[in-house]
Amino acid sequence: MPIYRVSTVEDQGTYFTANNAATGIASASAPTSFSDTAPFAVVTNTQGAGTSSKQMYLDWIRFYETAAGTGATGGTLKMQLDQTVATGGTLLVPKATRGDDGATTVAAIRLFPTGIAATGAVRVIVGSQTVIPTQTTPLAVNTEVFLKFAGADAFQSTQVNGTAVTALYSRNVFSQPPVVISPGWALSIQVILLNQSATSSWAFEFGWDEF
């Protein structure tokens, strides 16, 4: 796995980001269970399976609420790698972060796509992790989850919590294991929004490098 050094990654022109320009995308109405077919997002390495070309090394993922739903009071995360191809949803346009670099990416990132049931090749990377602790009031706009991959630090969370009187946003930061998306593989990001009964909207940002 490459060692993350800003100068090295930038000189190689292999670092990419993608986002939907803070535009909120509506979730499912009631995502109260993990779903292979209705994930939050899917990150795919579009090269053919078994090829010896580029790997994708996730660096970070950030998602935050732009419009509150009805009743959601917490969030739980699941992530799995599989050899499936999601369709539909909102397809992001990745860009290299070096201004004079015109490199193209092997990634296809879809927000709230139509997924496919897990195959026998599935590898569950994170089975169930609370990423938005349960609150006494519905999640407020700007509630945020930041996932940092391959960090050496222990799991951690920094929060500003809601109360029974006034709903405040919370910002939750977590270390994650290293995740490498090989050709023909995809990472499915699934989120339960506890008690939600009507859609909320979320914006997303991703950072990764390719070798």
C-alpha positions as CSV (number, residue, x, y, z in Angstrom):
1,M,0.0,0.0,0.0
2,P,1.4,3.5,-0.8
3,I,2.6,5.7,2.0
4,Y,0.6,8.9,2.0
5,R,2.9,11.8,1.4
6,V,1.3,14.9,-0.1
7,S,4.3,15.8,-2.3
8,T,4.6,12.2,-3.6
9,V,0.9,11.8,-4.4
10,E,0.6,15.2,-6.0
11,D,3.7,14.7,-8.2
12,Q,2.3,11.4,-9.5
13,G,-1.0,13.1,-10.3
14,T,-2.9,10.2,-8.8
15,Y,-5.0,11.9,-6.2
16,F,-8.6,12.5,-6.9
17,T,-11.6,14.1,-5.2
18,A,-15.3,14.0,-6.1
19,N,-18.3,15.8,-4.6
20,N,-21.8,17.0,-5.5
21,A,-21.1,20.7,-4.8
22,A,-23.0,20.6,-1.5
23,T,-26.2,19.7,-3.3
24,G,-28.3,17.5,-1.1
25,I,-29.6,14.2,-2.6
26,A,-32.7,12.7,-1.1
27,S,-32.3,9.4,0.8
28,A,-34.7,6.6,1.0
29,S,-37.8,7.4,3.0
30,A,-37.2,4.9,5.7
31,P,-33.6,3.4,5.6
32,T,-34.1,1.5,8.8
33,S,-32.1,-1.6,7.8
34,F,-29.0,-2.2,5.7
35,S,-29.8,-2.7,2.1
36,D,-27.6,-4.1,-0.7
37,T,-30.1,-2.8,-3.3
38,A,-30.6,0.7,-1.8
39,P,-27.1,1.8,-0.5
40,F,-26.1,5.4,0.5
41,A,-23.3,5.3,-2.1
42,V,-21.2,2.9,-4.2
43,V,-17.6,3.4,-5.2
44,T,-16.6,1.3,-8.2
45,N,-13.3,0.5,-9.9
46,T,-14.5,0.4,-13.4
47,Q,-11.6,-1.7,-14.9
48,G,-12.3,-5.3,-15.7
49,A,-11.9,-7.8,-13.0
50,G,-8.6,-9.5,-13.0
51,T,-6.7,-6.8,-14.8
52,S,-3.4,-5.7,-13.4
53,S,-4.0,-1.9,-13.8
54,K,-4.9,0.6,-11.1
55,Q,-6.0,0.0,-7.6
56,M,-8.1,2.6,-5.7
57,Y,-6.9,3.5,-2.2
58,L,-9.6,5.3,-0.2
59,D,-8.4,8.2,1.8
60,W,-11.5,9.8,3.3
61,I,-15.3,10.0,2.8
62,R,-17.5,12.8,4.2
63,F,-21.3,13.1,4.1
64,Y,-23.5,15.7,5.8
65,E,-27.2,16.4,6.0
66,T,-28.5,19.3,4.0
67,A,-32.2,18.9,4.6
68,A,-33.7,17.2,7.7
69,G,-35.9,14.2,7.3
70,T,-38.7,13.1,9.7
71,G,-37.9,11.4,12.9
72,A,-34.2,10.3,12.2
73,T,-32.3,10.3,15.5
74,G,-29.1,8.4,14.8
75,G,-27.0,6.6,12.1
76,T,-25.3,3.2,11.7
77,L,-22.8,2.3,9.0
78,K,-22.0,-0.8,7.0
79,M,-19.4,-1.2,4.3
80,Q,-18.7,-4.1,2.0
81,L,-16.6,-4.9,-1.0
82,D,-18.2,-7.0,-3.8
83,Q,-18.0,-7.7,-7.5
84,T,-21.2,-6.0,-8.4
85,V,-22.1,-3.0,-10.5
86,A,-24.6,-0.3,-9.2
87,T,-26.7,1.7,-11.7
88,G,-28.7,4.9,-11.6
89,G,-28.5,7.4,-8.8
90,T,-26.3,10.5,-9.0
91,L,-23.0,9.9,-10.8
92,L,-20.2,12.2,-9.6
93,V,-17.4,13.6,-11.8
94,P,-14.0,13.1,-10.1
95,K,-11.1,15.5,-10.7
96,A,-7.4,15.3,-10.1
97,T,-6.3,17.8,-7.4
98,R,-3.2,18.9,-9.3
99,G,-4.1,21.8,-11.5
100,D,-1.8,20.9,-14.5
101,D,-2.7,17.3,-14.4
102,G,-5.2,15.9,-16.8
103,A,-5.3,12.3,-15.5
104,T,-8.5,10.4,-15.7
105,T,-9.8,8.2,-13.0
106,V,-10.9,4.6,-12.9
107,A,-13.6,5.4,-10.4
108,A,-17.4,5.6,-10.8
109,I,-19.1,7.0,-7.7
110,R,-22.9,6.8,-7.4
111,L,-25.0,8.4,-4.7
112,F,-28.2,6.6,-3.7
113,P,-28.0,4.2,-6.7
114,T,-29.8,0.9,-7.4
115,G,-27.5,-1.8,-6.0
116,I,-27.4,-5.5,-6.5
117,A,-27.7,-8.2,-3.9
118,A,-24.4,-9.4,-2.4
119,T,-22.7,-12.2,-4.2
120,G,-20.6,-15.1,-2.8
121,A,-17.5,-12.9,-3.3
122,V,-18.7,-10.2,-0.8
123,R,-16.2,-9.0,1.9
124,V,-17.8,-7.1,4.8
125,I,-15.3,-4.5,5.8
126,V,-17.4,-2.9,8.5
127,G,-20.3,-4.9,9.8
128,S,-22.1,-2.3,11.9
129,Q,-20.7,0.9,13.4
130,T,-22.6,3.7,15.1
131,V,-21.5,6.9,13.3
132,I,-24.2,9.2,14.5
133,P,-25.0,8.5,18.2
134,T,-28.7,8.4,19.1
135,Q,-30.1,11.8,19.9
136,T,-33.2,12.9,21.8
137,T,-34.3,15.1,18.9
138,P,-34.2,14.6,15.1
139,L,-30.9,15.0,13.3
140,A,-30.3,18.7,12.5
141,V,-29.0,20.1,9.2
142,N,-25.2,20.0,9.0
143,T,-25.0,16.7,11.0
144,E,-21.8,15.3,9.5
145,V,-19.9,12.0,9.3
146,F,-16.2,12.0,8.3
147,L,-14.5,8.6,7.7
148,K,-10.7,8.5,7.5
149,F,-9.2,5.3,6.0
150,A,-6.0,3.6,6.9
151,G,-5.3,5.9,9.9
152,A,-2.9,4.8,12.6
153,D,-5.0,6.4,15.3
154,A,-7.7,4.6,17.3
155,F,-11.4,4.9,16.5
156,Q,-12.6,8.3,17.7
157,S,-15.5,10.7,17.6
158,T,-15.8,14.4,18.0
159,Q,-19.4,15.5,18.6
160,V,-21.7,18.5,19.3
161,N,-24.8,16.8,20.3
162,G,-28.5,17.7,20.1
163,T,-30.6,18.1,23.3
164,A,-34.2,17.6,24.2
165,V,-34.8,21.3,23.9
166,T,-32.7,22.5,20.9
167,A,-31.5,20.3,18.0
168,L,-27.8,21.0,17.3
169,Y,-25.7,19.4,14.6
170,S,-23.1,16.8,15.4
171,R,-19.8,16.2,13.7
172,N,-18.5,12.7,14.0
173,V,-15.0,11.6,12.9
174,F,-14.0,8.0,12.7
175,S,-10.9,6.0,11.7
176,Q,-11.5,3.1,9.3
177,P,-9.5,0.2,8.1
178,P,-7.5,0.4,4.9
179,V,-9.8,-0.2,1.9
180,V,-8.4,-1.0,-1.5
181,I,-10.9,-1.3,-4.4
182,S,-9.4,-3.6,-7.1
183,P,-10.5,-3.7,-10.8
184,G,-14.0,-5.1,-11.1
185,W,-14.8,-4.5,-7.4
186,A,-17.0,-1.9,-5.7
187,L,-17.4,-0.6,-2.1
188,S,-21.1,-0.4,-1.0
189,I,-21.7,2.2,1.7
190,Q,-24.9,1.5,3.6
191,V,-26.4,3.6,6.3
192,I,-29.4,3.1,8.7
193,L,-31.1,6.3,9.7
194,L,-32.7,5.3,13.0
195,N,-36.5,6.0,13.2
196,Q,-36.6,8.1,9.9
197,S,-40.0,8.0,8.2
198,A,-39.6,10.6,5.5
199,T,-36.6,11.5,3.3
200,S,-33.6,13.5,4.4
201,S,-31.0,15.0,2.0
202,W,-27.3,14.5,2.1
203,A,-24.2,15.9,0.3
204,F,-21.0,13.8,-0.2
205,E,-17.3,14.3,-0.7
206,F,-14.6,11.6,-1.4
207,G,-10.8,11.6,-1.6
208,W,-8.6,8.7,-2.9
209,D,-5.5,7.9,-4.8
210,E,-4.9,5.4,-7.6
211,F,-1.8,3.3,-8.4
